[in-house]
Amino acid sequence: MKSLIVYGVLVLAPAAGPLAVADAMRDPTRPPVVAKAHDAAIHEPPPVLSAIMGTPTARIAIFNGQLVRSGSIVGRYAIEAVLEDHVLYRHAGISQELYLPAAAAFKKPSTAPARSPAGAP
C-alpha cells in the first residue's frame, strides 16, 4: 500500500507542476497591466464650481456636484470659505481659489419676440 501511495505521488506531482508555472506566465500579446489607482491619483480631474447662493452671512456652493459650506469636505478637498464669486479650498496641503465661470460663458435668453409658426397669420 505504501508503494502505491509513493507511486501516486510520483505520477501526479509532475502533472501539478505545469499548472503552477502556467499561472505565472504572461501572455505576450496582451497589453501590460498598469496599476489603475496610481493613474487615478496622478490624473485627478480639477474641481468644478457650479453655483454659489445664499446671503452674505451664510453662503453655500455646489462644488464637484455636492452642496457645501465653509468647513465642508468633499473627497480630498476641504472647503475653507464660500465667498461671493469664488470658493477657497485646501487640497494636498495647498490653499487654492476656484472662481465661478464667467457670465459670458452662459447663453442668455433671447429678448426678441417669439416667431409665429410657419403658415400662421
The 8 nearest C-alpha neighbors of each residue, nearest first, counted from 0:
[[1, 3, 2, 4, 5, 6, 7, 8],
 [0, 2, 4, 3, 5, 6, 7, 8],
 [1, 3, 5, 0, 4, 6, 7, 8],
 [2, 4, 6, 0, 1, 5, 7, 8],
 [5, 3, 7, 1, 6, 2, 8, 0],
 [4, 6, 2, 8, 7, 3, 9, 1],
 [5, 7, 3, 9, 4, 8, 2, 10],
 [8, 6, 4, 10, 5, 9, 11, 3],
 [7, 9, 5, 11, 10, 6, 12, 4],
 [8, 10, 6, 7, 12, 11, 5, 13],
 [9, 11, 7, 8, 12, 6, 13, 14],
 [10, 12, 14, 8, 13, 9, 7, 15],
 [13, 11, 15, 14, 9, 8, 10, 16],
 [14, 12, 16, 15, 11, 10, 17, 9],
 [15, 13, 11, 12, 16, 17, 10, 18],
 [16, 14, 12, 18, 13, 17, 11, 19],
 [15, 17, 13, 18, 19, 14, 12, 20],
 [18, 16, 20, 19, 15, 21, 14, 13],
 [19, 17, 21, 16, 20, 15, 22, 14],
 [18, 20, 22, 17, 16, 21, 23, 15],
 [19, 21, 17, 23, 18, 22, 24, 16],
 [22, 20, 18, 24, 23, 19, 17, 25],
 [23, 21, 19, 20, 24, 18, 25, 17],
 [22, 24, 20, 21, 25, 19, 18, 26],
 [25, 23, 21, 22, 20, 26, 27, 19],
 [24, 26, 27, 23, 22, 29, 21, 28],
 [25, 27, 28, 29, 24, 30, 31, 23],
 [28, 26, 29, 25, 30, 31, 24, 32],
 [29, 27, 26, 30, 25, 31, 24, 32],
 [28, 30, 27, 26, 31, 25, 32, 24],
 [31, 29, 32, 28, 27, 26, 33, 25],
 [32, 30, 33, 29, 27, 25, 28, 26],
 [31, 33, 30, 34, 29, 35, 25, 26],
 [34, 32, 35, 31, 38, 37, 36, 30],
 [33, 35, 37, 36, 38, 32, 39, 31],
 [34, 36, 38, 37, 33, 39, 40, 32],
 [37, 35, 39, 38, 34, 40, 41, 33],
 [36, 38, 40, 35, 39, 34, 41, 33],
 [39, 37, 35, 41, 40, 36, 42, 34],
 [40, 38, 36, 42, 41, 37, 43, 35],
 [39, 41, 37, 38, 43, 42, 36, 35],
 [40, 42, 38, 39, 43, 37, 36, 44],
 [43, 41, 39, 40, 38, 44, 37, 45],
 [42, 44, 40, 39, 41, 45, 38, 46],
 [45, 43, 42, 46, 39, 47, 41, 40],
 [44, 46, 43, 47, 42, 63, 97, 48],
 [47, 45, 63, 44, 48, 62, 97, 76],
 [46, 48, 63, 62, 49, 45, 64, 97],
 [47, 49, 62, 99, 61, 50, 63, 46],
 [48, 50, 61, 47, 62, 99, 51, 64],
 [51, 49, 61, 60, 48, 52, 99, 62],
 [50, 52, 60, 59, 61, 58, 84, 83],
 [53, 51, 59, 58, 60, 50, 54, 83],
 [52, 54, 58, 57, 59, 55, 51, 56],
 [53, 55, 57, 56, 58, 52, 59, 83],
 [56, 54, 57, 58, 53, 83, 82, 52],
 [55, 57, 54, 58, 53, 82, 81, 59],
 [58, 56, 54, 55, 53, 59, 68, 81],
 [59, 57, 53, 54, 52, 81, 55, 56],
 [60, 58, 68, 52, 67, 51, 53, 81],
 [61, 59, 51, 67, 50, 66, 62, 52],
 [60, 62, 66, 65, 50, 49, 64, 48],
 [61, 63, 48, 64, 65, 47, 60, 49],
 [64, 62, 47, 65, 46, 48, 61, 49],
 [63, 65, 62, 61, 66, 49, 47, 48],
 [66, 64, 61, 62, 63, 67, 73, 60],
 [65, 67, 61, 60, 62, 59, 64, 68],
 [68, 66, 60, 59, 71, 61, 65, 62],
 [69, 67, 59, 71, 70, 81, 60, 58],
 [70, 68, 80, 79, 78, 71, 81, 67],
 [69, 71, 78, 79, 68, 72, 77, 80],
 [72, 70, 78, 68, 69, 67, 77, 73],
 [71, 73, 77, 76, 78, 74, 70, 75],
 [74, 72, 76, 75, 77, 71, 65, 63],
 [73, 75, 76, 72, 77, 63, 90, 71],
 [74, 76, 73, 90, 77, 72, 91, 89],
 [75, 77, 90, 73, 74, 72, 89, 78],
 [78, 76, 72, 89, 88, 71, 79, 73],
 [77, 79, 88, 71, 70, 69, 80, 72],
 [78, 80, 88, 69, 87, 70, 77, 89],
 [81, 79, 69, 87, 86, 78, 82, 88],
 [80, 82, 86, 69, 58, 68, 59, 87],
 [81, 83, 85, 84, 86, 80, 58, 87],
 [82, 84, 85, 81, 51, 55, 58, 52],
 [85, 83, 82, 99, 98, 51, 86, 81],
 [86, 84, 98, 82, 97, 99, 83, 81],
 [85, 87, 81, 97, 96, 82, 80, 88],
 [86, 88, 96, 80, 79, 95, 78, 81],
 [89, 87, 78, 79, 77, 95, 94, 86],
 [90, 88, 94, 77, 93, 76, 95, 92],
 [89, 91, 76, 92, 93, 75, 94, 88],
 [92, 90, 93, 89, 75, 76, 94, 77],
 [91, 93, 90, 89, 94, 77, 76, 95],
 [92, 94, 89, 90, 91, 95, 88, 76],
 [95, 93, 89, 88, 90, 92, 87, 96],
 [94, 96, 88, 87, 89, 93, 97, 90],
 [97, 95, 87, 86, 88, 98, 85, 94],
 [96, 98, 86, 85, 87, 95, 48, 99],
 [99, 97, 85, 84, 100, 96, 86, 48],
 [98, 100, 85, 84, 48, 101, 49, 97],
 [99, 101, 98, 102, 104, 48, 49, 103],
 [102, 100, 103, 104, 99, 105, 98, 84],
 [101, 103, 104, 105, 100, 99, 106, 107],
 [104, 102, 101, 105, 106, 100, 107, 99],
 [103, 105, 102, 101, 106, 100, 107, 99],
 [106, 104, 103, 102, 107, 101, 100, 108],
 [107, 105, 104, 108, 103, 102, 109, 101],
 [106, 108, 105, 109, 103, 110, 102, 104],
 [109, 107, 110, 106, 111, 105, 112, 113],
 [108, 110, 111, 107, 112, 113, 106, 114],
 [109, 111, 112, 108, 113, 107, 114, 106],
 [112, 110, 109, 113, 114, 108, 107, 115],
 [113, 111, 114, 110, 109, 115, 108, 116],
 [112, 114, 111, 115, 110, 109, 116, 108],
 [115, 113, 112, 116, 111, 117, 119, 120],
 [114, 116, 119, 117, 113, 120, 118, 112],
 [117, 115, 119, 118, 114, 120, 113, 112],
 [118, 116, 119, 115, 120, 114, 113, 112],
 [117, 119, 116, 120, 115, 114, 113, 112],
 [120, 118, 117, 116, 115, 114, 113, 112],
 [119, 118, 115, 117, 116, 114, 113, 112]]
